[in-house]
Amino acid sequence: MSDPPVGSVHAEAIALLDQFDSVLDRLQALDLTALTEDATIEVLRRQVRCERRVPSVRHALVAEVQARAIPATKRCRTTGAFLRTLLNVSNGEGAQWARDARELVGKRSLSTGEELPPPLPEVAAAVRDGGISTVHARLIADTILRETPAAVSYETRARGEARLVRTARVSDPARLARACQDFLDRVDPDGSLGTDHERTHKRDFTIGRQGRDGMYPVRGRLDPETGALINAAISPLSAPQPSKTQPDLRTAGQRRHDAIAEIARRALAGGLPTRHGLPGTMLVTVALTDLERRTGHASTFHGGRLPVRDLLRMAADLKVIPVVMDCDGQVLHFGEEQRLATTAQRLALAVTDQGCTYPDCDVPAVWSQSAHGEPFATSRRTGIDDLALLCGYHHHVLDNQQWTIQRIKGRIWLTPPPWVDPDRRPRTNEYFKPLDEDVG
C-alpha cells in the first residue's frame, strides 16, 4: 500500500494511531511497582476510562464501512462477515460491532445532507467520554431499542435513556440491568403494550459451539406459546425419581435437562419429517477401534462429538446409524437400524415389563426406552430376551455404573456392581409387577 498523501485525513489518522502505539509502548514499559497505593488506583481509573473511549473510534470506522457498502464490494454477505474476514473476529462479535455502529453513530441525510443524531445520543456521548463501558452501552441499547414496546413514546424512551446512562456512570452492569428491568416494568407494567409481532420477532433459540468437555451452551427466548408448551412437556418428566433406598440426587436444573433429553429421544424414536433429503435420524461416524474398546468419541453429522459409551446407549432405542471407519478413514460398515427394537418387540416389552424395570421406578412403558441387557456392539442380538424397558434417567445410570441386566422367566433382574452392593444381590422392580404375580 502506498503512503497516504501528506495533509490528508488518512495521513492524520495513521499518524495519530502511530502516536497511540508509541504511548502504549511507553505505558507498557513503565515500572508500575514504583507507584504508591493511591497512585495505582488513580492510574488504573484513568487507564480504564481511556480504554472505554477507544470503541467510539471503531464505531465510527465500522459506520463508514456500512455507509460505503464496502462489504458488498468485497463480496461479503454482511458487515459482520466482512469484519470476521478482515480482523479475524468471531461471527457474533463482528455482527455486534456492526450493530454498535448503527446505534451509536449519527448519519447524514441523503436528501438534505443534514447530520442526523444516532438512535442513542446519550449512550454515544457517554461512550465517547469514557463514562460507561461497552457492556453498559449494550444493556441500555437492548432495553431502549429492543425491549421497550413500540407503543411507548419517543419522549419516554429519551428520558429513560438519559436516566439509564446516569445510572451506568456510577453502577456496575448488574445494577444497571436491574435499573433497565425497572424501566421496562414502569413503562409496560402488565406486558400488554408489546404486540404479538414484537414478541414473535424476539424469539430465539441457539445451541452454542460444543466445549472441550463436550457440553453445549444454550441461550434463547421463547414466545408465550412455546414457553407454555415447553413447560407443560418438561414438568411431568422433570419430577424427582427417588427409590425406596435413595433420593433422587439430581438438582432441579439437572432434572429439567434430562427432561429435555427425554423429549428429544421420544421425537427421534417416533419419527421426524425428512428435511432436504435427510431423515430425522442421528448419523454418526466412529472408528472401529473405538467401537470395540467402547472408548473415544464419535462424530455426529451436525459437527458435534459424542462419547462412544453414550452412542452405544442411545443406539439401543433411537434412530442412530453408526458409520464405522477403519484407521485410514475408509467406511467399513454403514450401520442399519436392526439394533433397534421392532414395533412388535416394543409392544411385547410394554406387556411384559409394563414400565421401567429399575427397582421402584414408576415411569410407564410409554415413557420408557428399550435397552440391551448386553451391549449390542458385543452381542449383535436384538431379541426380546436381550431387551428391557428403562426410563431415560435409569438407562443412563445403569450404563455408567455397569449394572448387568438379565431376563429370567419373563422378569428383569438387575445386578448392581460391587461398589453399590458388595454381595451383588439381583434386584427387580415390583412397582408394576409384584413378585406374587410370578408365583405358580
GUTI-429497 format. One line per 4 residues: number of its first residue (from 0); their letters; for each residue x, y, z of C-alpha. Coordinates in Angstrom, 3 decimals, padded with zeros to 6 digits. Each point is the difference from the previous one (the first is absolute). Example, Ala and Ser with C-alpha at 12.3 -4.5 7.8 and 13.67 -1.06 7.14 Angstrom:
BEGIN
0) AS) 012.300:-004.500:007.800  001.370:003.440:-000.660 .
***
This chain:
BEGIN
0) MSDP) 000.000:000.000:000.000  001.372:003.424:-000.945  000.585:002.690:002.611  -003.060:002.229:000.619 .
4) PVGS) 000.227:003.525:-001.422  001.389:002.561:002.427  -002.698:002.097:001.664  -002.808:-002.445:-000.767 .
8) VHAE) -002.385:-001.346:002.635  001.499:-003.405:-000.724  003.486:001.270:000.812  -001.189:001.689:003.168 .
12) AIAL) -001.833:-003.150:001.168  003.059:-002.184:-000.600  002.251:002.532:001.751  -002.277:000.105:003.025 .
16) LDQF) -000.158:-003.789:000.157  003.801:-000.097:-000.166  000.077:002.373:002.977  -002.553:-002.192:001.756 .
20) DSVL) 002.217:-003.051:-000.548  003.000:001.938:001.292  -001.871:001.089:003.120  -001.071:-003.582:000.649 .
24) DRLQ) 003.586:-001.191:-000.387  001.116:002.558:002.599  -002.799:-000.909:002.381  000.802:-003.711:-000.301 .
28) ALDL) 003.645:000.693:000.741  -000.696:001.920:003.243  001.086:-001.541:003.308  -003.405:000.081:001.664 .
32) TALT) 001.376:-001.540:003.180  001.329:003.486:000.836  -003.542:001.386:000.326  -001.506:000.677:003.390 .
36) EDAT) -003.366:-001.539:000.909  -001.906:003.222:-000.747  001.945:000.503:-003.228  -000.760:-003.560:-001.132 .
40) IEVL) -003.716:000.604:000.502  000.111:003.313:-001.878  001.975:-001.426:-002.953  -002.303:-003.027:-000.229 .
44) RRQV) -003.071:002.238:-000.024  001.479:002.206:-002.737  001.105:-002.990:-002.066  -003.482:-001.552:000.060 .
48) RCER) -001.604:003.309:-000.926  002.314:000.300:-003.007  -000.653:-003.605:-000.939  -003.764:000.614:000.078 .
52) RVPS) 000.392:002.876:-002.477  001.791:-002.092:-002.614  -003.102:-001.864:-001.317  -001.556:003.318:-001.094 .
56) VRHA) 002.694:000.252:-002.689  -000.777:-003.541:-001.139  -003.710:000.831:-000.082  000.690:002.896:-002.379 .
60) LVAE) 002.225:-002.122:-002.243  -002.499:-002.874:-000.188  -002.755:002.536:-000.728  002.072:001.200:-002.966 .
64) VQAR) 000.434:-003.594:-001.154  -003.783:-000.399:000.037  -000.780:003.393:-001.551  002.362:-000.686:-002.902 .
68) AIPA) -001.334:-003.563:-000.494  003.586:-001.276:000.143  -001.081:-003.568:000.945  -001.927:-000.287:-003.270 .
72) TKRC) 002.979:001.201:-002.051  002.141:-002.666:001.715  -002.618:-002.681:-000.722  -000.902:-000.441:003.686 .
76) RTTG) -003.653:-000.667:000.781  -000.117:002.105:003.191  002.083:002.543:001.868  000.609:-002.628:002.679 .
80) AFLR) 001.384:-002.417:-002.603  002.249:002.743:-001.399  001.366:000.832:003.469  000.578:-003.675:000.728 .
84) TLLN) 002.054:-000.367:-003.193  001.881:003.268:000.466  000.707:-000.136:003.734  -000.355:-003.681:000.972 .
88) VSNG) -002.792:000.720:002.459  -002.829:-002.457:000.581  -003.276:000.126:-001.913  -001.823:001.178:003.094 .
92) EGAQ) 002.526:002.704:000.863  000.031:001.357:-003.541  -003.796:000.153:-000.075  -000.016:001.757:003.397 .
96) WARD) 002.522:002.603:-001.200  -002.230:000.696:-002.988  -002.995:000.464:002.314  001.998:002.282:002.319 .
100) AREL) 000.883:002.193:-002.969  -003.626:000.283:-001.135  -001.190:000.966:003.471  002.798:002.278:001.207 .
104) VGKR) 001.078:001.944:-003.096  -002.014:002.714:-001.750  -000.773:-000.009:-003.713  -000.171:002.603:-002.726 .
108) SLST) -003.376:000.500:-001.676  000.133:-001.081:-003.638  -002.572:002.636:-001.006  001.180:003.085:001.919 .
112) GEEL) 003.545:-000.890:001.029  -000.934:000.858:003.590  001.881:-001.821:002.768  -002.480:-002.209:001.858 .
116) PPPL) 000.571:-001.034:003.638  000.507:-003.683:000.870  -002.987:-002.016:001.288  001.547:000.141:003.510 .
120) PEVA) 001.715:003.401:000.301  000.413:-000.095:003.795  001.612:-003.442:-000.128  002.269:001.051:-002.875 .
124) AAVR) 001.189:003.064:001.921  000.704:-002.042:003.134  002.071:-002.506:-001.997  001.942:002.810:-001.683 .
128) DGGI) 000.978:001.581:003.326  000.794:-003.374:001.614  -002.715:000.281:002.625  -001.532:-003.420:-000.732 .
132) STVH) 001.265:-003.297:-001.388  -001.083:-001.899:-003.083  -001.895:-002.414:002.265  -001.952:002.916:001.499 .
136) ARLI) -000.729:001.411:-003.456  -001.338:-003.293:-001.348  -002.236:-000.538:003.035  -001.605:003.408:-000.531 .
140) ADTI) -000.286:-000.533:-003.767  -001.743:-003.344:000.498  -002.400:001.596:002.492  -000.923:003.131:-001.955 .
144) LRET) 000.131:-001.276:-003.579  -001.044:-003.643:000.308  -001.795:-000.625:003.278  -002.137:003.137:000.221 .
148) PAAV) -003.332:-000.501:-001.842  -000.543:002.107:-003.117  -003.039:001.647:001.623  002.238:001.820:002.507 .
152) SYET) 000.555:003.616:-001.116  003.306:001.413:-001.249  000.070:002.468:002.907  -000.353:-002.793:002.567 .
156) RARG) 002.774:-001.970:-001.667  002.278:003.057:-000.037  -000.596:000.671:003.698  000.607:-003.672:000.745 .
160) EARL) 003.248:000.002:-001.984  001.295:003.059:001.861  -000.934:-001.477:003.384  001.652:-003.351:-000.811 .
164) VRTA) 003.171:001.722:-001.178  000.176:001.904:003.306  -000.375:-003.318:001.831  002.652:-001.669:-002.178 .
168) RVSD) 002.556:002.711:000.799  -000.067:-000.954:003.692  -001.024:-003.686:-000.111  001.271:-003.399:-001.028 .
172) PARL) -001.837:-001.911:-002.784  -001.975:-002.129:002.469  -001.516:003.057:001.678  -000.615:001.611:-003.386 .
176) ARAC) -001.834:-003.156:-001.140  -002.341:000.364:002.984  -000.577:003.660:-000.915  -000.787:-001.037:-003.581 .
180) QDFL) -002.542:-002.530:001.231  -001.514:002.638:002.293  -000.402:002.352:-002.981  -001.758:-002.710:-002.018 .
184) DRVD) -002.254:-000.856:002.946  -001.049:003.638:000.281  -000.693:000.660:-003.689  -001.807:-003.324:-000.526 .
188) PDGS) -000.970:-001.349:003.440  -002.356:-002.752:-001.173  001.761:-000.864:-003.266  -003.027:001.029:-002.039 .
192) LGTD) 001.693:002.595:-002.244  002.159:-002.457:-001.912  -001.704:-001.322:-003.139  000.005:-003.614:-001.150 .
196) HERT) 002.237:001.098:-002.864  002.564:001.476:002.413  000.007:-003.123:002.142  000.335:-002.214:-003.073 .
200) HKRD) 002.925:002.088:-001.225  001.837:-000.489:003.315  -000.224:-003.796:-000.004  003.353:-001.757:-000.156 .
204) FTIG) 001.640:-003.287:000.917  003.681:-000.732:-000.509  002.111:-003.035:000.833  003.551:001.295:000.245 .
208) RQGR) 003.292:-001.513:-001.049  000.847:-003.235:001.815  002.615:000.528:002.712  003.105:-002.062:000.685 .
212) DGMY) -001.924:-001.917:002.652  -002.655:-000.958:-002.562  -002.657:002.271:001.505  -002.137:002.378:-002.069 .
216) PVRG) -000.914:003.501:001.257  -003.619:000.970:-000.663  -001.691:003.393:-000.094  -003.238:001.337:-001.359 .
220) RLDP) -003.418:001.542:000.525  -003.273:-001.827:-000.489  -003.222:001.649:-001.097  -002.964:-000.452:002.393 .
224) ETGA) -001.483:-002.984:-001.842  003.299:-001.859:-000.339  000.912:000.736:003.619  -003.313:-001.423:001.160 .
228) LINA) 000.434:-003.112:-002.170  003.572:-000.624:001.206  -000.970:000.465:003.650  -002.953:-002.363:-000.403 .
232) AISP) 002.213:-002.634:-001.645  002.883:000.323:002.451  -002.028:000.109:003.202  -001.054:-003.685:000.259 .
236) LSAP) 003.354:-001.242:-001.301  002.086:002.073:002.422  -001.616:-001.250:003.201  002.409:-001.668:002.493 .
240) QPSK) 000.349:-003.761:-000.391  001.050:-001.294:003.420  000.175:-003.676:000.884  -000.891:-001.604:003.310 .
244) TQPD) 003.661:000.029:001.017  001.314:003.190:-001.521  -001.311:003.473:-000.885  000.351:001.488:-003.464 .
248) LRTA) 003.263:001.936:000.405  -000.376:002.051:-003.187  -000.489:003.739:000.331  -003.129:001.608:-001.434 .
252) GQRR) 002.060:001.298:-002.919  001.427:-003.451:-000.693  -003.492:-001.535:000.060  -001.223:002.596:-002.522 .
256) HDAI) 003.017:-000.749:-002.179  -000.794:-003.716:000.088  -003.648:000.748:-000.797  001.023:001.843:-003.182 .
260) AEIA) 002.206:-002.960:-000.942  -002.975:-002.321:000.502  -002.217:002.177:-002.210  002.652:-000.115:-002.755 .
264) RRAL) 000.326:-003.787:000.310  -003.735:-000.444:-000.388  -000.059:002.277:-003.026  002.759:-002.006:-001.702 .
268) AGGL) -001.522:-003.329:000.984  -003.400:001.097:-001.300  001.387:001.150:-003.327  000.642:003.529:-001.212 .
272) PTRH) -000.730:001.440:-003.450  002.628:-000.073:-002.727  001.862:003.258:-000.594  001.917:000.522:-003.251 .
276) GLPG) 000.206:-003.755:-000.461  001.347:-000.661:003.504  -002.358:-001.871:002.322  -000.366:000.694:003.702 .
280) TMLV) 002.840:-002.389:000.777  003.307:000.451:001.795  002.825:-001.002:-002.351  003.352:-000.458:001.727 .
284) TVAL) 003.469:-001.122:-001.061  002.157:-002.042:002.334  003.389:-001.698:-000.256  -000.104:-003.801:000.161 .
288) TDLE) 002.608:-000.092:002.794  -002.010:002.456:002.100  -003.190:-001.991:-000.561  001.671:-003.247:001.068 .
292) RRTG) 001.559:001.591:003.106  -003.052:002.119:000.872  002.297:003.027:000.317  000.622:003.223:-001.877 .
296) HAST) -002.492:002.127:-001.885  -002.308:-000.333:-002.965  -000.753:002.954:-002.294  -003.572:001.037:-000.759 .
300) FHGG) -001.009:001.355:-003.397  -000.931:003.248:001.789  003.701:000.501:000.758  -000.023:-001.021:003.675 .
304) RLPV) 001.902:-002.638:001.963  -001.695:-002.819:001.904  001.710:-002.415:002.419  -000.194:-003.554:-001.369 .
308) RDLL) -001.525:-001.284:003.253  -002.866:002.495:-000.411  -000.386:-000.940:-003.667  -000.431:-003.687:000.862 .
312) RMAA) -002.578:000.787:002.661  -001.994:002.317:-002.276  000.089:-002.342:-002.985  -001.992:-002.619:001.893 .
316) DLKV) -003.242:001.886:-000.397  000.485:002.888:-002.414  000.524:000.420:-003.717  003.775:000.157:000.297 .
320) IPVV) 001.968:-001.325:-002.981  003.691:-000.672:000.694  002.433:000.349:-002.924  003.057:-002.047:001.041 .
324) MDCD) 003.365:001.205:-001.358  003.377:-001.750:-000.157  003.282:001.667:000.975  000.338:001.476:-003.511 .
328) GQVL) -003.424:001.619:000.122  -001.639:-002.501:-002.337  -003.587:-001.076:000.658  -000.055:-003.584:001.295 .
332) HFGE) -003.685:-000.203:000.856  -002.999:002.242:-000.483  -002.158:-001.112:002.890  -003.656:-000.754:-000.345 .
336) EQRL) -002.756:000.289:002.556  -000.218:-003.720:000.845  001.400:000.806:003.396  -003.299:001.785:000.717 .
340) ATTA) -002.896:-001.813:001.550  -002.753:-000.661:-002.526  -003.519:001.261:000.545  -001.093:-003.523:000.935 .
344) QRLA) 002.839:-000.285:002.510  -000.894:003.366:001.513  -003.592:-001.133:000.420  001.156:-003.273:001.542 .
348) LAVT) 002.257:001.859:002.445  -002.880:002.285:000.943  -002.060:-003.076:000.884  002.718:-001.918:001.864 .
352) DQGC) 001.880:002.829:001.741  -002.837:002.572:000.154  002.468:002.771:000.787  003.584:000.789:001.026 .
356) TYPD) 001.552:-003.106:001.551  002.271:001.879:002.427  -001.064:-000.813:003.591  -002.801:002.259:001.271 .
360) CDVP) -000.094:002.159:-003.157  -003.558:000.938:-001.020  000.619:001.240:-003.575  -002.480:-001.860:-002.239 .
364) AVWS) 000.831:-001.888:-003.190  -001.100:002.828:-002.294  002.704:002.227:001.520  002.720:-002.675:000.101 .
368) QSAH) 002.702:-001.130:-002.417  000.947:-003.492:-001.128  003.515:-000.676:001.310  002.354:-002.867:-000.837 .
372) GEPF) 000.935:-002.190:002.944  003.365:-000.669:-001.633  001.368:002.747:-002.254  -001.023:-000.535:-003.608 .
376) ATSR) 003.597:000.660:-001.077  001.052:-003.248:001.669  -003.140:-002.143:-000.111  -001.238:001.010:-003.505 .
380) RTGI) -003.455:-001.149:001.155  -003.284:001.865:000.354  -002.320:-002.810:001.048  -002.799:000.519:002.482 .
384) DDLA) 002.075:-001.740:002.711  002.866:002.419:-000.675  -002.126:003.058:000.749  -001.486:001.735:003.025 .
388) LLCG) -001.949:003.194:000.534  001.821:002.823:001.803  -000.872:003.666:000.375  002.558:002.423:-001.412 .
392) YHHH) 001.400:000.895:003.415  000.537:-003.574:001.212  001.277:-001.097:-003.419  002.778:002.555:000.453 .
396) VLDN) 000.607:-001.013:003.641  000.281:-003.710:-000.771  002.302:000.524:-002.959  002.375:002.266:001.939 .
400) QQWT) 000.021:-002.184:003.105  000.385:-003.294:-001.919  -002.973:-001.937:001.316  -000.868:-003.289:-001.685 .
404) IQRI) -003.476:-000.767:-001.302  -001.579:-003.454:-000.297  -003.463:-001.180:-000.949  -000.996:-003.079:002.003 .
408) KGRI) -003.434:-001.533:-000.614  -001.262:003.216:-001.526  001.190:002.263:002.861  002.956:002.367:-000.129 .
412) WLTP) 002.591:-000.276:002.768  002.678:002.651:000.437  003.305:-000.870:001.658  001.907:002.983:001.391 .
416) PPWV) 003.805:000.406:-000.177  001.990:-000.870:003.160  000.409:003.612:001.082  -003.792:000.356:000.180 .
420) DPDR) -000.542:-003.388:001.699  003.036:-002.143:000.935  -002.238:-003.096:-000.013  -001.378:000.874:-003.460 .
424) RPRT) -003.526:-001.122:000.861  -002.329:000.206:-003.042  -002.871:002.474:000.251  -003.298:000.306:-001.810 .
428) NEYF) -002.715:002.624:-000.291  -003.187:-000.996:001.808  -001.821:003.262:-000.736  -001.636:-001.323:-003.166 .
432) KPLD) 000.355:-003.744:000.640  -000.083:-001.151:003.615  001.921:-003.219:000.491  -003.227:-001.780:000.915 .
436) EDVG) -001.029:000.195:-003.659  002.850:-002.382:-000.885  -000.978:-002.668:002.500  -001.451:-003.123:-001.634 .
***
